[in-house]
């Protein structure tokens, strides 16, 4: 587990009409602050990586489909510096993943349908606050290729 990353199981309340999928409440102990909410659509096999935020904490939940979420701790002075975390997040593993500022992250669409990723971020989007890196960069020891077995 990367220092500062937290995973919170979320409720899904189904009935014969559909379901309600909880994500984050202002009175939850892990709620920090509200900056903005946005949704990212990722197509099967597509990779959206790497990026990190200098100030923003991310709160990801996948409301449709499945993603492989990968985190890398490159923070100076972190007790988990150099560690990778790989999570499969979606309807069957419905959870909120808190990604602290300074942790590299990216995700890949898994399966045969698009995934919709919700992010309740602690700050509004600011292009000067985000750092991006190519998904194939050797600076992060990770391959997005399909692994069998």
Residue frames as a rotation matrix with the C-alpha (Angstrom) as fourth column:
UNK 1
0.581 0.814 0.000 0.00
0.814 -0.581 0.000 0.00
0.000 0.000 -1.000 0.00
UNK 2
-0.329 -0.649 0.686 1.33
0.615 -0.698 -0.366 3.44
0.716 0.301 0.629 -0.93
UNK 3
-0.635 -0.003 -0.772 1.45
0.709 -0.400 -0.581 5.95
-0.307 -0.916 0.256 1.92
UNK 4
-0.738 0.412 -0.534 -1.62
-0.315 -0.911 -0.268 8.19
-0.597 -0.030 0.802 1.85
UNK 5
-0.644 0.553 -0.529 -3.61
-0.468 0.263 0.844 6.00
0.606 0.790 0.090 -0.55
UNK 6
-0.703 0.492 0.513 -6.89
-0.371 0.362 -0.855 4.79
-0.606 -0.792 -0.073 0.92
UNK 7
-0.786 0.517 -0.339 -9.55
-0.102 0.432 0.896 2.42
0.610 0.739 -0.286 -0.39
UNK 8
-0.686 0.660 0.307 -13.12
-0.485 -0.100 -0.869 2.69
-0.542 -0.745 0.389 0.90
UNK 9
-0.813 0.500 0.299 -15.72
0.582 0.713 0.389 0.11
-0.019 0.491 -0.871 -0.10
UNK 10
-0.830 0.545 -0.120 -18.85
-0.553 -0.833 0.039 1.82
-0.078 0.098 0.992 -1.41
UNK 11
-0.401 0.794 0.457 -22.51
0.089 0.531 -0.843 0.89
-0.912 -0.297 -0.284 -1.19
UNK 12
-0.878 0.395 -0.271 -24.61
-0.329 -0.086 0.940 -0.08
0.348 0.915 0.206 -4.14
UNK 13
-0.576 0.764 0.291 -28.31
-0.222 0.196 -0.955 -0.22
-0.786 -0.615 0.056 -3.38
UNK 14
-0.962 0.199 -0.188 -30.10
-0.140 0.235 0.962 -2.26
0.236 0.951 -0.198 -6.07
UNK 15
-0.298 0.908 0.293 -33.80
-0.212 0.237 -0.948 -2.67
-0.931 -0.345 0.122 -6.59
UNK 16
0.022 0.350 0.936 -35.99
0.719 0.645 -0.258 -3.77
-0.695 0.679 -0.238 -9.50
UNK 17
0.930 0.355 -0.094 -35.72
0.214 -0.732 -0.646 -0.31
-0.298 0.581 -0.757 -11.12
UNK 18
0.519 -0.829 0.209 -31.92
-0.006 -0.248 -0.969 -0.10
0.855 0.501 -0.134 -11.09
UNK 19
0.328 -0.435 -0.839 -29.54
0.929 0.311 0.202 0.96
0.173 -0.845 0.505 -8.33
UNK 20
0.938 -0.205 0.279 -28.03
-0.262 -0.948 0.182 3.82
0.227 -0.244 -0.943 -6.38
UNK 21
0.369 -0.896 -0.247 -24.23
0.772 0.443 -0.455 3.95
0.517 -0.023 0.856 -6.23
UNK 22
0.946 -0.084 -0.314 -22.81
0.164 -0.710 0.685 5.98
-0.280 -0.699 -0.658 -3.33
UNK 23
0.464 -0.839 0.285 -19.50
0.468 -0.041 -0.883 7.77
0.752 0.543 0.374 -3.81
UNK 24
-0.643 -0.719 -0.265 -18.56
0.654 -0.335 -0.678 10.46
0.398 -0.609 0.685 -1.27
UNK 25
0.560 0.828 -0.002 -20.39
0.655 -0.442 0.613 12.47
0.507 -0.345 -0.790 1.38
UNK 26
0.129 -0.475 0.870 -19.35
-0.242 -0.866 -0.437 15.70
0.962 -0.154 -0.227 3.06
UNK 27
0.523 0.115 0.845 -19.85
-0.844 -0.067 0.531 14.05
0.117 -0.991 0.062 6.46
UNK 28
0.869 -0.310 -0.386 -17.60
0.252 0.948 -0.195 11.04
0.426 0.073 0.902 5.67
UNK 29
0.762 -0.603 -0.236 -14.46
0.148 -0.193 0.970 10.91
-0.631 -0.774 -0.057 7.86
UNK 30
-0.154 -0.873 0.463 -12.27
0.739 0.209 0.640 10.68
-0.656 0.441 0.613 4.74
UNK 31
0.619 0.387 0.683 -13.86
0.743 -0.570 -0.351 13.70
0.254 0.725 -0.641 2.99
UNK 32
-0.388 -0.850 -0.356 -11.26
0.890 -0.446 0.096 16.45
-0.241 -0.280 0.929 2.65
UNK 33
-0.312 0.347 -0.884 -12.85
-0.156 -0.937 -0.312 19.20
-0.937 0.041 0.347 0.55
UNK 34
0.408 0.539 0.737 -14.72
0.693 0.343 -0.635 19.73
-0.595 0.769 -0.234 -2.71
UNK 35
-0.539 -0.591 -0.600 -13.03
-0.061 -0.683 0.728 21.23
-0.840 0.429 0.332 -5.74
UNK 36
-0.155 0.545 -0.824 -14.83
-0.984 -0.164 0.077 19.66
-0.093 0.822 0.561 -8.70
UNK 37
0.016 0.194 0.981 -16.37
-0.038 0.980 -0.193 16.45
-0.999 -0.034 0.023 -9.96
UNK 38
0.017 0.042 -0.999 -15.74
-0.984 -0.179 -0.024 15.15
-0.180 0.983 0.038 -13.45
UNK 39
0.628 0.245 0.739 -16.12
-0.116 0.968 -0.222 11.91
-0.770 0.054 0.636 -15.38
UNK 40
-0.300 -0.766 -0.569 -13.50
-0.862 -0.037 0.505 10.33
-0.408 0.642 -0.649 -17.58
UNK 41
0.837 0.530 0.138 -14.49
-0.388 0.752 -0.533 7.78
-0.386 0.393 0.835 -20.23
UNK 42
-0.327 -0.943 -0.064 -11.87
-0.795 0.238 0.558 5.21
-0.511 0.233 -0.827 -21.16
UNK 43
0.528 0.502 -0.685 -12.30
-0.826 0.490 -0.277 2.78
0.197 0.713 0.673 -24.04
UNK 44
0.932 -0.147 0.332 -11.33
0.014 0.928 0.372 -0.92
-0.363 -0.341 0.867 -23.83
UNK 45
0.468 -0.842 0.268 -7.55
0.883 0.452 -0.125 -1.27
-0.015 0.295 0.955 -23.95
UNK 46
0.431 -0.301 0.851 -6.94
0.193 -0.890 -0.412 2.50
0.882 0.342 -0.325 -23.88
UNK 47
-0.017 -0.546 -0.838 -4.41
0.995 0.069 -0.065 3.88
0.094 -0.835 0.542 -21.39
UNK 48
0.662 0.141 0.736 -4.72
0.074 -0.990 0.123 7.26
0.746 -0.026 -0.666 -19.71
UNK 49
0.756 -0.533 -0.381 -1.38
0.513 0.119 0.850 7.73
-0.407 -0.838 0.364 -17.93
UNK 50
-0.185 -0.151 -0.971 0.83
0.961 0.180 -0.211 9.03
0.207 -0.972 0.111 -16.38
UNK 51
0.021 0.101 0.995 -0.13
0.030 -0.995 0.100 12.12
0.999 0.027 -0.024 -14.43
UNK 52
-0.303 -0.054 -0.951 0.24
0.942 0.136 -0.308 13.54
0.146 -0.989 0.009 -10.96
UNK 53
0.580 0.517 0.630 -1.22
0.324 -0.856 0.403 16.52
0.748 -0.030 -0.663 -9.19
UNK 54
-0.481 -0.846 0.229 0.92
0.192 -0.356 -0.915 18.87
0.855 -0.396 0.334 -7.11
UNK 55
-0.833 0.212 0.511 -1.87
-0.541 -0.504 -0.673 19.94
0.115 -0.837 0.535 -4.69
UNK 56
0.014 0.987 -0.161 -5.00
-0.947 0.065 0.315 18.00
0.321 0.148 0.935 -5.61
UNK 57
-0.731 -0.030 0.682 -6.21
-0.316 0.900 -0.299 14.81
-0.604 -0.434 -0.668 -3.92
UNK 58
-0.532 0.541 -0.651 -8.15
-0.669 0.201 0.715 12.54
0.518 0.816 0.255 -6.28
UNK 59
-0.473 0.487 0.735 -11.13
-0.450 0.583 -0.676 10.40
-0.758 -0.650 -0.057 -5.22
UNK 60
-0.679 0.111 -0.725 -11.81
-0.685 0.259 0.681 7.86
0.263 0.960 -0.100 -7.96
UNK 61
-0.268 0.597 0.756 -14.85
-0.209 0.730 -0.651 5.58
-0.940 -0.333 -0.070 -8.29
UNK 62
-0.962 -0.042 -0.270 -15.72
-0.273 0.206 0.940 3.58
0.016 0.978 -0.209 -11.41
UNK 63
-0.326 0.934 0.144 -19.47
-0.612 -0.093 -0.785 3.74
-0.721 -0.344 0.602 -12.00
UNK 64
0.830 0.556 -0.043 -19.51
-0.389 0.523 -0.759 1.66
-0.399 0.647 0.650 -15.18
UNK 65
0.695 -0.571 -0.437 -17.13
-0.244 0.384 -0.890 -0.88
0.677 0.725 0.127 -16.66
UNK 66
0.846 -0.510 -0.157 -13.74
0.434 0.486 0.759 -1.89
-0.311 -0.710 0.632 -15.27
UNK 67
0.701 -0.706 0.101 -10.31
-0.457 -0.553 -0.697 -0.27
0.548 0.442 -0.710 -15.12
UNK 68
0.392 -0.734 -0.554 -6.85
0.887 0.461 0.016 -1.23
0.244 -0.498 0.832 -14.02
UNK 69
0.910 -0.104 0.401 -5.72
-0.197 -0.960 0.197 1.70
0.365 -0.258 -0.895 -11.84
UNK 70
0.346 -0.878 -0.331 -1.98
0.843 0.446 -0.301 1.92
0.412 -0.175 0.894 -11.32
UNK 71
0.979 -0.070 0.191 -0.27
-0.155 -0.867 0.473 4.17
0.132 -0.493 -0.860 -8.79
UNK 72
0.277 -0.947 -0.162 3.43
0.755 0.319 -0.573 4.93
0.594 0.037 0.803 -8.40
UNK 73
0.934 0.011 -0.357 5.01
0.283 -0.632 0.722 6.74
-0.218 -0.775 -0.593 -5.48
UNK 74
0.227 -0.878 0.422 7.87
0.766 -0.107 -0.634 8.92
0.601 0.467 0.649 -6.68
UNK 75
0.846 0.206 0.493 7.64
-0.070 -0.872 0.485 11.38
0.529 -0.445 -0.723 -3.79
UNK 76
-0.268 -0.957 0.107 10.91
-0.070 -0.091 -0.993 12.45
0.961 -0.274 -0.042 -2.17
UNK 77
-0.767 -0.181 0.615 10.98
-0.584 -0.197 -0.787 11.44
0.264 -0.963 0.046 1.50
UNK 78
0.340 0.940 0.010 7.96
-0.886 0.317 0.338 9.12
0.315 -0.124 0.941 1.25
UNK 79
-0.175 -0.356 0.918 8.20
-0.720 0.682 0.128 5.87
-0.671 -0.639 -0.376 3.22
UNK 80
0.355 0.369 0.859 6.80
0.269 0.840 -0.472 4.06
-0.895 0.399 0.199 0.17
UNK 81
0.297 -0.324 -0.898 8.92
-0.786 -0.618 -0.037 5.82
-0.543 0.717 -0.438 -2.48
UNK 82
-0.658 -0.589 -0.469 9.40
-0.751 0.468 0.466 3.57
-0.055 0.659 -0.750 -5.53
UNK 83
-0.710 0.443 0.547 6.38
0.159 0.858 -0.489 1.37
-0.686 -0.261 -0.680 -4.80
UNK 84
-0.791 0.537 -0.294 3.72
-0.420 -0.128 0.898 0.49
0.445 0.834 0.327 -7.37
UNK 85
-0.578 0.713 0.396 0.09
-0.136 0.395 -0.909 -0.35
-0.805 -0.579 -0.131 -6.65
UNK 86
-0.879 0.346 -0.326 -2.24
-0.297 0.137 0.945 -2.05
0.372 0.928 -0.017 -9.14
UNK 87
-0.616 0.757 0.220 -6.00
-0.120 0.185 -0.975 -2.15
-0.779 -0.627 -0.023 -8.49
UNK 88
-0.837 0.506 0.208 -8.91
0.356 0.216 0.909 -3.43
0.415 0.835 -0.361 -10.55
UNK 89
-0.750 0.541 -0.380 -11.80
0.055 -0.521 -0.852 -1.08
-0.659 -0.660 0.361 -9.90
UNK 90
-0.818 0.558 -0.137 -15.33
-0.262 -0.150 0.953 -1.22
0.512 0.816 0.269 -11.29
UNK 91
0.076 0.971 0.226 -18.89
-0.782 -0.083 0.618 -2.26
0.619 -0.223 0.753 -10.59
UNK 92
0.605 0.136 -0.784 -17.85
0.167 0.942 0.292 -5.65
0.778 -0.307 0.547 -9.17
UNK 93
-0.141 -0.662 -0.736 -15.18
0.984 -0.015 -0.175 -4.00
0.105 -0.749 0.654 -6.99
UNK 94
0.365 0.426 0.828 -17.00
0.416 -0.870 0.264 -0.76
0.833 0.248 -0.495 -6.30
UNK 95
0.303 -0.381 -0.874 -14.84
0.919 -0.124 0.373 1.41
-0.251 -0.916 0.312 -4.11
UNK 96
0.981 -0.120 0.154 -13.47
-0.090 -0.977 -0.192 4.90
0.174 0.175 -0.969 -3.65
UNK 97
0.329 -0.937 -0.118 -9.71
0.940 0.337 -0.058 5.17
0.094 -0.092 0.991 -4.16
UNK 98
0.963 -0.076 -0.258 -8.08
0.005 -0.954 0.299 8.22
-0.269 -0.289 -0.919 -2.57
UNK 99
0.343 -0.876 0.338 -4.89
0.894 0.193 -0.405 9.26
0.289 0.441 0.850 -4.39
UNK 100
0.550 -0.140 -0.823 -2.89
0.480 -0.753 0.449 11.93
-0.683 -0.643 -0.347 -2.56
UNK 101
0.920 -0.285 -0.268 -1.06
-0.389 -0.734 -0.557 14.78
-0.038 0.617 -0.786 -4.26
UNK 102
0.107 -0.994 -0.026 2.33
-0.958 -0.110 0.265 13.80
-0.266 -0.004 -0.964 -5.66
UNK 103
-0.253 -0.130 0.959 1.45
-0.070 0.991 0.116 10.18
-0.965 -0.038 -0.260 -6.51
UNK 104
-0.758 -0.055 -0.650 1.67
-0.648 -0.058 0.760 9.26
-0.079 0.997 0.008 -10.18
UNK 105
-0.268 0.706 0.656 -1.47
-0.024 0.676 -0.737 7.55
-0.963 -0.213 -0.164 -11.47
UNK 106
-0.606 0.182 -0.775 -3.04
-0.796 -0.129 0.592 6.22
0.008 0.975 0.223 -14.62
UNK 107
-0.122 0.601 0.790 -5.61
-0.311 0.733 -0.606 3.72
-0.943 -0.319 0.098 -15.74
UNK 108
-0.914 -0.149 -0.378 -6.43
-0.406 0.349 0.845 1.31
0.006 0.925 -0.379 -18.53
UNK 109
0.115 0.991 -0.063 -9.85
-0.988 0.108 -0.107 0.21
-0.100 0.074 0.992 -19.77
UNK 110
-0.879 -0.366 0.306 -10.31
-0.378 0.925 0.019 -3.51
-0.291 -0.099 -0.952 -19.13
UNK 111
-0.305 0.785 0.539 -12.84
0.364 0.619 -0.696 -5.81
-0.880 -0.016 -0.474 -20.79
UNK 112
-0.577 0.114 0.809 -15.07
0.815 0.146 0.561 -5.24
-0.054 0.983 -0.177 -23.79
UNK 113
0.489 0.795 0.360 -16.92
0.782 -0.582 0.222 -2.06
0.386 0.173 -0.906 -22.82
UNK 114
-0.160 -0.516 0.841 -16.00
0.052 -0.856 -0.515 1.51
0.986 -0.039 0.164 -22.03
UNK 115
-0.133 0.066 -0.989 -15.52
0.978 0.168 -0.121 2.48
0.158 -0.984 -0.087 -18.40
UNK 116
0.370 0.267 0.890 -16.71
0.109 -0.964 0.244 5.65
0.923 0.007 -0.385 -16.73
UNK 117
-0.293 -0.597 -0.747 -14.45
0.892 0.112 -0.439 6.93
0.345 -0.795 0.499 -13.97
UNK 118
0.760 0.512 0.400 -15.79
0.280 -0.813 0.511 9.57
0.587 -0.276 -0.761 -11.57
UNK 119
-0.379 -0.870 -0.316 -13.32
0.785 -0.122 -0.607 11.83
0.489 -0.478 0.729 -9.78
UNK 120
0.859 0.509 0.062 -14.32
0.370 -0.699 0.612 14.04
0.355 -0.503 -0.788 -6.87
UNK 121
-0.081 -0.989 0.122 -11.19
0.722 -0.142 -0.677 16.20
0.687 0.033 0.725 -6.69
UNK 122
0.144 0.070 -0.987 -10.24
0.935 -0.337 0.112 18.50
-0.324 -0.939 -0.114 -3.84
UNK 123
-0.366 -0.290 -0.884 -9.40
0.015 -0.952 0.306 21.41
-0.931 0.099 0.352 -6.17
UNK 124
0.796 0.574 -0.194 -10.79
-0.148 -0.126 -0.981 22.68
-0.588 0.809 -0.015 -9.48
UNK 125
0.535 -0.591 0.603 -8.73
0.830 0.502 -0.244 21.72
-0.158 0.631 0.759 -12.53
UNK 126
0.744 -0.451 -0.493 -5.67
-0.397 -0.892 0.217 23.92
-0.537 0.034 -0.843 -13.01
UNK 127
0.930 -0.357 -0.082 -3.34
0.124 0.516 -0.847 23.09
0.345 0.778 0.525 -15.94
UNK 128
0.180 -0.912 0.370 -0.36
-0.597 -0.400 -0.696 24.47
0.782 -0.096 -0.616 -13.99
UNK 129
0.165 -0.007 0.986 -1.01
-0.960 0.227 0.162 22.01
-0.226 -0.974 0.031 -11.16
UNK 130
0.862 0.221 0.456 -0.79
-0.132 0.967 -0.218 18.77
-0.489 0.128 0.863 -13.19
UNK 131
-0.218 -0.934 -0.281 2.35
-0.838 0.032 0.545 17.01
-0.500 0.355 -0.790 -14.42
UNK 132
0.846 0.534 0.001 2.11
-0.434 0.689 -0.580 14.50
-0.310 0.490 0.814 -17.29
UNK 133
-0.356 -0.931 0.077 4.41
-0.710 0.323 0.625 11.75
-0.607 0.168 -0.776 -18.49
UNK 134
-0.133 0.233 -0.963 4.21
-0.871 0.436 0.226 9.29
0.473 0.869 0.145 -21.39
UNK 135
0.745 0.509 0.430 2.71
-0.659 0.661 0.358 5.91
-0.102 -0.550 0.829 -20.35
UNK 136
0.863 -0.463 -0.203 5.79
0.338 0.827 -0.449 4.13
0.376 0.319 0.870 -21.75
UNK 137
0.475 -0.714 0.515 8.29
-0.657 -0.676 -0.332 6.32
0.585 -0.181 -0.790 -19.87
UNK 138
0.104 -0.527 -0.844 11.11
0.356 0.812 -0.463 4.30
0.929 -0.252 0.272 -18.28
UNK 139
-0.588 -0.315 0.745 10.94
-0.474 -0.612 -0.633 6.65
0.655 -0.726 0.210 -15.25
UNK 140
0.083 0.647 0.758 8.12
-0.949 0.284 -0.139 4.49
-0.305 -0.707 0.638 -13.89
UNK 141
-0.845 -0.531 -0.061 8.92
-0.527 0.808 0.263 0.74
-0.091 0.254 -0.963 -13.87
UNK 142
-0.185 0.865 0.467 5.59
-0.086 0.459 -0.884 -0.44
-0.979 -0.203 -0.010 -15.26
UNK 143
-0.994 -0.040 -0.100 4.34
-0.104 0.131 0.986 -1.95
-0.027 0.991 -0.134 -18.53
UNK 144
-0.281 0.958 -0.060 0.73
-0.758 -0.260 -0.599 -1.44
-0.589 -0.123 0.799 -19.62
UNK 145
-0.534 0.032 -0.845 0.92
-0.689 0.563 0.456 -4.55
0.490 0.826 -0.279 -21.86
UNK 146
0.606 0.795 0.029 -1.50
-0.724 0.536 0.435 -7.43
0.330 -0.285 0.900 -21.30
UNK 147
-0.611 -0.758 0.227 -0.05
-0.781 0.532 -0.326 -10.06
0.127 -0.377 -0.917 -18.98
UNK 148
0.426 0.709 -0.561 -1.34
-0.562 0.694 0.450 -13.62
0.709 0.124 0.695 -19.14
UNK 149
0.416 -0.178 -0.892 -1.00
0.429 0.903 0.020 -15.72
0.802 -0.391 0.452 -16.04
